Amino acid sequence: MTRVVGPALPPALIERLGQQDLGRRLGIGLPFVTQDAEGRPHPMLVSYLELRAYDSRTLGLVIQARSSSARNLADRGVGTLSIIEPDLVMYIKIRALDGPLAVMGDPGVGLGFFLLEVEQVLEDVAGEWETGMRITGPIRYEPPPSLTESWAQATLAALAAPRARA
């Protein structure tokens, strides 16, 4: 059963998405859905490395600037981030404020930074009839990236502080 948390990230979610414990979260995939030109959902996976919460209403996202998801986000400006893990199932509806902006130090991957605004946070909790049912593991990918790789360093630098066009 889904319940509305509100228009902002709660403190625990800011901490989770704030990259303070990034090493432990490397290798976990987070579904991110944008809207394509025909109005259909367009899914992709992002990681805790590519996403950062700055405060309760602001997120940064670094993805490939020429990807379909980046084009959808730039053109239609909306998306939904899902966190689906054993301890938490949340859906974060966002609106793009700016992007894609160039990523300094990009090693030729074509990275772009998006500044996102949180519009609504939903939590999925088990209903009474679902007693005993639970998510058993997050979406995982292997091998997790090394934070010393040039694209990872460029991503972390781009997410260090929120930014937008003047």
Secondary structure, 3 states (H helix, E strand, C coil): CEEEEECCCCHHHHHHHCCCCHHHHCCEEEEEEEECCCCCEEEEEEECCCEEECCCCEEEEEEECCCHHHHHHHHHCEEEEEEEECCEEEEEEEEEEEEEEECCCCCCCCEEEEEEEEEEEEEECCCHHHCCCCCCCCEECCCCCCCCCHHHHHHHHHCCCCCCCC
